């Protein structure tokens, strides 16, 4: 049975009032900072409320629990990245051009959704076992994204523009992992280099290592 506050929260979200949505986004951002500092398991709703300057009871008007805050932010980012990757694969351009775009945009997404995508990398998904449908959905999006990278590498090898330096899936996982490793040091608020510039540098490095010599 849905509680009274749950019904009010659902109604406010469905109505999409600008002030409500802006406040909810502010809470999601604040929660991300607390999750980053304390870890998901170590974070309480009270900690998030304090970070955003609200009392605990008021938080529940915007989110049912910390899982919802985490899953909303992560789910949006993971889904968007997956759909965008599939759009790049299906669109125009050479495999090298597609890989450049994919790598650059992946790095940019880490900044846009900071720190949630990094938290997603770092957290054990078993923590969300009680929300198995969400976990399964995220796993499917991850696999679809991986399949796109593999397909781009395979296309490049098939048309001769990429050297056959190893199994396409090995290369694809390496590319994804290289960008993901930025979770150890990148913070968009303090980095002297913008995410897009970092992404382009990674993309240049990857493509330069794959492109087959002419002739």
ChimeraX attribute file (.defattr): number of C-alpha atoms within 10 A of each C-alpha:
attribute: neighborCount
match mode: 1-to-1
recipient: residues
	/A:1	4
	/A:2	8
	/A:3	8
	/A:4	10
	/A:5	16
	/A:6	16
	/A:7	12
	/A:8	15
	/A:9	17
	/A:10	16
	/A:11	11
	/A:12	15
	/A:13	16
	/A:14	9
	/A:15	10
	/A:16	12
	/A:17	10
	/A:18	10
	/A:19	9
	/A:20	16
	/A:21	15
	/A:22	12
	/A:23	13
	/A:24	18
	/A:25	15
	/A:26	13
	/A:27	22
	/A:28	23
	/A:29	22
	/A:30	19
	/A:31	28
	/A:32	25
	/A:33	18
	/A:34	21
	/A:35	22
	/A:36	17
	/A:37	11
	/A:38	13
	/A:39	14
	/A:40	21
	/A:41	10
	/A:42	10
	/A:43	16
	/A:44	16
	/A:45	20
	/A:46	14
	/A:47	19
	/A:48	24
	/A:49	19
	/A:50	15
	/A:51	16
	/A:52	16
	/A:53	11
	/A:54	14
	/A:55	15
	/A:56	15
	/A:57	12
	/A:58	11
	/A:59	20
	/A:60	17
	/A:61	19
	/A:62	24
	/A:63	20
	/A:64	14
	/A:65	12
	/A:66	21
	/A:67	14
	/A:68	13
	/A:69	20
	/A:70	20
	/A:71	18
	/A:72	15
	/A:73	21
	/A:74	21
	/A:75	20
	/A:76	11
	/A:77	18
	/A:78	22
	/A:79	18
	/A:80	13
	/A:81	19
	/A:82	21
	/A:83	14
	/A:84	16
	/A:85	25
	/A:86	16
	/A:87	13
	/A:88	19
	/A:89	20
	/A:90	12
	/A:91	10
	/A:92	10
	/A:93	12
	/A:94	15
	/A:95	24
	/A:96	22
	/A:97	14
	/A:98	22
	/A:99	26
	/A:100	20
	/A:101	17
	/A:102	25
	/A:103	27
	/A:104	22
	/A:105	20
	/A:106	21
	/A:107	24
	/A:108	20
	/A:109	19
	/A:110	22
	/A:111	20
	/A:112	14
	/A:113	17
	/A:114	23
	/A:115	23
	/A:116	27
	/A:117	23
	/A:118	21
	/A:119	19
	/A:120	18
	/A:121	12
	/A:122	15
	/A:123	14
	/A:124	11
	/A:125	16
	/A:126	10
	/A:127	13
	/A:128	14
	/A:129	12
	/A:130	9
	/A:131	13
	/A:132	13
	/A:133	11
	/A:134	16
	/A:135	17
	/A:136	13
	/A:137	14
	/A:138	19
	/A:139	14
	/A:140	14
	/A:141	18
	/A:142	15
	/A:143	12
	/A:144	17
	/A:145	21
	/A:146	18
	/A:147	18
	/A:148	21
	/A:149	26
	/A:150	20
	/A:151	17
	/A:152	24
	/A:153	25
	/A:154	20
	/A:155	18
	/A:156	23
	/A:157	19
	/A:158	12
	/A:159	11
	/A:160	14
	/A:161	18
	/A:162	22
	/A:163	16
	/A:164	17
	/A:165	12
	/A:166	8
	/A:167	11
	/A:168	19
	/A:169	16
	/A:170	11
	/A:171	19
	/A:172	21
	/A:173	14
	/A:174	13
	/A:175	19
	/A:176	17
	/A:177	11
	/A:178	14
	/A:179	18
	/A:180	17
	/A:181	12
	/A:182	15
	/A:183	16
	/A:184	9
	/A:185	8
	/A:186	20
	/A:187	17
	/A:188	16
	/A:189	9
	/A:190	8
	/A:191	10
	/A:192	9
	/A:193	11
	/A:194	16
	/A:195	23
	/A:196	17
	/A:197	13
	/A:198	18
	/A:199	22
	/A:200	19
	/A:201	14
	/A:202	19
	/A:203	24
	/A:204	17
	/A:205	12
	/A:206	19
	/A:207	17
	/A:208	13
	/A:209	12
	/A:210	19
	/A:211	17
	/A:212	16
	/A:213	10
	/A:214	6
	/A:215	3
